Amino acid sequence: MADQPTPTPLIEPALADTGSGQWLLGAQLAMTGPRRTARHRHARGQLLGAHNGLLRIEVGNHHWLLPAGHVAWVPPDLPHALASIGVFDGWSLYFSTAACIALPAAPRVFQPSVLLQAAAPRALQWPHGALGDAQLRLAGVIADEIGSSTPLPLALPQPRDRRLRRIAAALARAPHDNRSVEDWALASALSGRSLARHWRAETGMTLGQWRQRLRVLLALPRLLAGETVIEVALSMGYDTPSAFIAVFKREMGVTPARYGVG
């Protein structure tokens, strides 16, 4: 099924586009099928959380994945698009311009602290109006937790050159494809050295590193859906589960069993 536009905004556009006023606004988000919000921007910073499912956040030539149990920070006035991958259930908190001054200037995906996990649901219950002193203190705690968070490597830079984009698309369709740089170069009418140089220049990664990151990102929703590590590893082109586990742990800091059934 093709992505469809999200039928209604999470909050009134006038509220999202007004950086002044209430320090923090909350909204719930539920998508019953693949949905897409076209590229847009708003004056408020946005913290997105995922209860279930997977959300793709597109910023420039980078794609971030937001899996269940994680949160993503999108700074104010940053053009971005959102696309759910299947059913998605989550929430958003919108921060005023003043609140964003001390918050990260670049987007990030991270695992929420226990404190943030407890505070965010309370903030989502607040009405859209003036906040009391206790609410402002809790909002400050949420902001502190965002500021002290550790970003996860869940972004995949996309190449701009059309020949490189074809390779990226082919790998996304068939992540088990283990062709070498030289093989891809031959198929793209490039020399191996030229392909390697252009790929690093446009993505900041070698083709091998990019493919490993892609495999980890594509593995996440499957692990979350309950597929075993060995099933996912073999489908991603690894000869053994241990090779996949090593790459996954290097990228994510934990083993793939942390995300699935093991």
N, C-alpha and C positions, 0 to 999 in steps of 0.2 A: 504494500500500500504506500502511495506517495505521501510525503509529509503534507499536512494541511495547516493552514493558519490557525493559531490559537483563537477561539471565538471571541473571548473577552479579555481585556487586560486584568492583571492581578489586582490593581488598585486604580482608582480614577487617574487618568493621565495627568490631570492638572495637579494632583498631589505628588505624583512621581517627578513631575517636571518643575516642582517648586522646592528649591533647596532650603528655604526658610520654613518657619512654622514648627510643627511637632518634631521633636528630636528623633523619634523612631516610630515607624508605621509597620504593621504586620499584615500578611495575607497568606492564605492557604492555596495550594496548587494541586489539582488532580487532573490527569490526562488518561482517558480510557483507551487510547490508541495513539499511534504516531502523530505527533503534532509539531508544528513549527511556528515560531514567532520570528517574523522578518527582522532584519537588522534595524536596530533602534538605539536610542540613548536617552538617558534621563538625568536630571540634576542631582538626584539622590544616589548615594552608594547603595548597593544591593547585596545582601547576604542570602544565598540560596541554600536550602537544605533538602536532602533527599531521604524520605522514609523508605520508599520502595522504587525499584526500576532504575533507569539510567537516563541522564540528560546530557546532551552535547552542547557546549557553550563555544561559540565561534567568535573570536576576536582577531581582526586582521587576518593574517595567514596562519594563525594558530587555532587548533581545536583542543578544547579541554573536555574531559569526560568527568561527570559527577555521578559516581555510583552511590547506591544506598549506604546510609551511615556516614556520609561525608557532607561537607559544606563547601561552598564556593563564594569567594568575594569578588565582586565586580565594582571597581571604583566609579565615582560619578562622572558623567559626560563621556563615558567610554562606549563607542559604538559596538554593539554585540548582537548576536542572533542566538536563539535557543531552539533546540530540537529534541523532543523526547524519542527514545528508542523503545517502542512498545508502551506498556502501561507505566505511568509515572505518578507518584504521590509524594508531594513535598510542600515546602513553604518558602516564604521570602520575608526578610526584614529590610526596610528601606531607611537609610540614615540621612539626616539633614546635612547640608553642606558644612555647617559648623562641626558636626560630629565626625565628619570625614577627614578633618584636617590632620588628625593624628593617626589615621588609618592607612594601610598600605596603598601606595600609588599605582601598583600593578596588580592584575588579577591573580588569584591563586585558588587552588583546591587543597583542602586539608581535612584531617580528622578532628572533629570537635573534642574539646576537653570535656571532662565530666561536668564541670561548672557550666560550660556553654550548653551542653545537652539539657541541663536542668533549667537554665534561665530562658532559653529561646521559646519553649512552649508557653511560658508565662507571658512573655511579651506579645505573643501572637493573640492572646485573649484581650489585650488592651483595646478600648475603643479609639477611634480616630479623633482625638481631641487633646487638650492640654494634659500633660503628665504630672502626676504628683511627685513629691520629693522621693518617696520610696521607689517609684517607677523610674525616675531619673537615675537613681543610684544603680538600679539593676541594669538599666540601659548602658551605663558607664562600664559595668562589669562585662557585658557582652562585647562592647567595643574593645576593652582591654584584652579579652580572649582572642579577638580577631588579630589585634596588633601583635600578640605574642605567639601566634600560630606558626607552625613549620610547614611550608609549602610542600606538596607532594608532586612528583614528576608525572603529572597526568596531562601534560600538554604535548601535542605533536605538531611541530611546524610543518606547513605545507609548502613545497617548492612552487616557484612561479613560472619557470620555463615550461612550455607546453610538453616538451619531450620528457622532462622529469615528472611532470604531473601525470603523464600516462603511466609511467613506472609506478608512481605512488598509488594510482587507482588500481593498477593490476595487482599490486601487493595487498591492497585492502580487500580485494575480491578473493585473493588466493594467498593468504599469509603463509601457507605451507611451502610456497615456491622458494626454493633454495638456490636459485640461479646466482652466479657470481657477478661481481661488478663488470667483468669483461663480457659475460653473456648478455647482460642488460645493455651494455654499451653497444654491442654488435647489433642488437635488435633495434637500437635507437639511432643508428648511424652516427655514433660518437666513438671516440677512442676511450679506453678504460680510464686513462689518466684525466681526460677532459670531463668525463662523467663524474669521477670521484671529486675533482676540484669544484665543479659547479654544484654538486649536491651539498658539499660541506659549506660552500659560500652561501647557499640559499636557505639551508636548514640549521646550520651550526653543528651538524652531526655527520658522521660517515653514513654511507648507505646501510652498512651492517648495524650500526647503532640505531638508526632510524627504524629498521625492520624489527629489531628486538623490542623497541618501545611500542611499535604498532602491535606486535603480537601480545604484549602485556595488556595493552588497552583493550584489544579485541577479546582477550581472555576474561577480563573482569565480568562482563554481563553473563557469560556462560558459567563461570564459577558461582556467581550469585544465584543463578538459576538451578544450581545443584549438580552440574556435571562434575565428574571426578577429575582430579588433576591429571591422571594418565590419559583420559579421553581428550582433554583439552590440549595437553602437551603434544600428543601424536598428531592431532589435527592441525597444529600450528607448525608442523615440520620438524619437530625435535625427535631425535632418534630414541632418547630416553627421557623419562619424567625428571630425572635428576638434573639434566641440562636445563630444562624449562624452569625448574624450581630455583636453580642458581641465578638465572637471568631475572626471574620475577623478584627474588629477594634483593638482588642488587638494585633493581629499579624502585621497588616499593618499600623496602626495609623490613618486610615480613614475608613469610612463605605463602604460596597460593592457597594452602589449606585454611588460612585466616579468612579467606573470602568464600570458601565453598565447603564441600563435604569431605575433602581430602582425597 
